[in-house]
Amino acid sequence: MSVIGPSCNLPSETSPGCGCAAKTEQGGGKAAGTAVATAVVAAACTACCVLPFTLPAVVLASAGSLIAVLDRAHGLMTILSIAVVACAWGWIVWRSLTTGLKIRSSVLAAMCVATVLTATAALWPIMGPAVFHALGTAKPKPPSS
């Protein structure tokens, strides 16, 4: 008899030896490895073979929908741009008057560019046909009957 605990018995069919749990054999290791390898090969094939065919179509479809959304937003964005540029000019003039400092030439240049671009965007529905006609890319009007 042991002072620490029961003595170690030899293993038999009904009880494990020395208080150890019975060993269980793990099966399916090869099947799991095969499944992982198959998944890796499928991912590699997708990246190498399928993606070059599908990616351009997905990108073009997304770009087309984005352009359609932006086309519908042209009027609202132009109005918002005019408001932002006008507020920026007002802020710059107000800060110059309250601080007594001159407006920097880099600020004036950036604001002039913003003003010209905003004016071009606002006047584009009027300027567009004339610009396309001058470039020779205007579509001929169908004859009216």
HELIX and SHEET records of a PDB file:
HELIX    1   1 GLY A   17  GLY A   19  5                                   3    
HELIX    2   2 GLY A   29  CYS A   45  1                                  17    
HELIX    3   3 THR A   46  VAL A   50  3                                   5    
HELIX    4   4 LEU A   51  ARG A   72  1                                  22    
HELIX    5   5 HIS A   74  THR A   99  1                                  26    
HELIX    6   6 SER A  105  LEU A  135  1                                  31    
END                                                                             
